[in-house]
Amino acid sequence: MTTAATRGDRRISPVFLGIAAVTAVAGWAVWTGFADATGFAVFLFVTGAWIVSLCLHEYA
């Protein structure tokens, strides 16, 4: 017998939101040239995007 998922079971984690925010800020810094160390910003963006995609894969 299965039960319906409650709203609390499907909440978005604050950790995921933090990782997504860091990824978005790093992407913005690379896009606009705001970052002094563009190599680190690119690394942070790519790593964050990879982690976000992994989270979305596991969530689905």
JOLIN-V226004 format. One record per helix or strand of 3 or more residues. SS is the DSSP state (A for helix, B for strand). FROM is the first residue (numbers start at 1). TO is the last residue. If there is no record, write none. Layout:
((SS	FROM	TO) (SS	FROM	TO))
This chain:
((A	7	10) (A	14	32) (A	38	59))
